Amino acid sequence: MGRYDAQIEKSKQMLADAEADYAERAARTDLPRSTREFVLAEAQRRIDEAKGMIETFTEANR
């Protein structure tokens, strides 16, 4: 077991939550275009952040 396994698991959960949130927001068609683009960009930022955390902790575990 690596030193950062708990953080990796937490980051994987964050990623799953962010991806679900993105899918939910992408399905909404009732928002004005600019608002929709903003909320999707924010959800994508959270996805990218979680992926970066997973990569960082995985690399640190080596």
C-alpha positions as a Markdown table, in Angstrom:
| # | Residue | x | y | z |
|---|---|---|---|---|
| 1 | Met | 0.0 | 0.0 | 0.0 |
| 2 | Gly | 1.3 | 3.4 | -1.0 |
| 3 | Arg | 1.6 | 6.5 | 1.2 |
| 4 | Tyr | -1.0 | 8.4 | -0.9 |
| 5 | Asp | -3.6 | 5.6 | -1.5 |
| 6 | Ala | -6.3 | 7.3 | 0.6 |
| 7 | Gln | -5.8 | 10.6 | -1.4 |
| 8 | Ile | -6.0 | 8.7 | -4.7 |
| 9 | Glu | -9.2 | 7.1 | -3.7 |
| 10 | Lys | -10.7 | 10.4 | -2.5 |
| 11 | Ser | -9.6 | 12.0 | -5.8 |
| 12 | Lys | -11.2 | 9.2 | -7.8 |
| 13 | Gln | -14.5 | 9.8 | -5.9 |
| 14 | Met | -14.1 | 13.6 | -6.7 |
| 15 | Leu | -13.6 | 12.7 | -10.3 |
| 16 | Ala | -16.7 | 10.4 | -10.4 |
| 17 | Asp | -18.8 | 13.1 | -8.7 |
| 18 | Ala | -17.5 | 15.8 | -11.1 |
| 19 | Glu | -18.2 | 13.7 | -14.2 |
| 20 | Ala | -21.8 | 13.0 | -12.9 |
| 21 | Asp | -22.3 | 16.7 | -12.3 |
| 22 | Tyr | -21.1 | 17.5 | -15.8 |
| 23 | Ala | -23.4 | 15.0 | -17.3 |
| 24 | Glu | -26.3 | 16.4 | -15.3 |
| 25 | Arg | -25.5 | 19.9 | -16.3 |
| 26 | Ala | -25.0 | 19.0 | -19.9 |
| 27 | Ala | -28.5 | 17.5 | -20.1 |
| 28 | Arg | -30.1 | 20.8 | -19.0 |
| 29 | Thr | -31.4 | 22.7 | -21.9 |
| 30 | Asp | -33.3 | 25.3 | -20.0 |
| 31 | Leu | -30.3 | 27.6 | -19.3 |
| 32 | Pro | -29.3 | 30.5 | -21.5 |
| 33 | Arg | -26.3 | 29.6 | -23.7 |
| 34 | Ser | -23.8 | 31.8 | -21.8 |
| 35 | Thr | -24.9 | 30.4 | -18.4 |
| 36 | Arg | -24.7 | 26.8 | -19.7 |
| 37 | Glu | -21.2 | 27.4 | -21.1 |
| 38 | Phe | -20.1 | 28.8 | -17.8 |
| 39 | Val | -21.5 | 25.9 | -15.7 |
| 40 | Leu | -20.1 | 23.3 | -18.1 |
| 41 | Ala | -16.7 | 25.0 | -18.0 |
| 42 | Glu | -16.8 | 25.0 | -14.2 |
| 43 | Ala | -17.7 | 21.3 | -14.1 |
| 44 | Gln | -14.9 | 20.5 | -16.6 |
| 45 | Arg | -12.4 | 22.4 | -14.4 |
| 46 | Arg | -13.4 | 20.2 | -11.5 |
| 47 | Ile | -12.9 | 17.1 | -13.7 |
| 48 | Asp | -9.5 | 18.3 | -14.8 |
| 49 | Glu | -8.5 | 19.2 | -11.2 |
| 50 | Ala | -9.4 | 15.7 | -10.0 |
| 51 | Lys | -7.5 | 14.0 | -12.8 |
| 52 | Gly | -4.5 | 16.1 | -12.0 |
| 53 | Met | -4.7 | 15.2 | -8.3 |
| 54 | Ile | -4.9 | 11.5 | -9.2 |
| 55 | Glu | -1.9 | 11.8 | -11.4 |
| 56 | Thr | 0.1 | 13.7 | -8.8 |
| 57 | Phe | -0.6 | 11.3 | -6.0 |
| 58 | Thr | 0.0 | 8.3 | -8.2 |
| 59 | Glu | 3.3 | 9.6 | -9.2 |
| 60 | Ala | 4.2 | 10.4 | -5.6 |
| 61 | Asn | 3.4 | 6.8 | -4.6 |
| 62 | Arg | 6.2 | 5.5 | -6.8 |
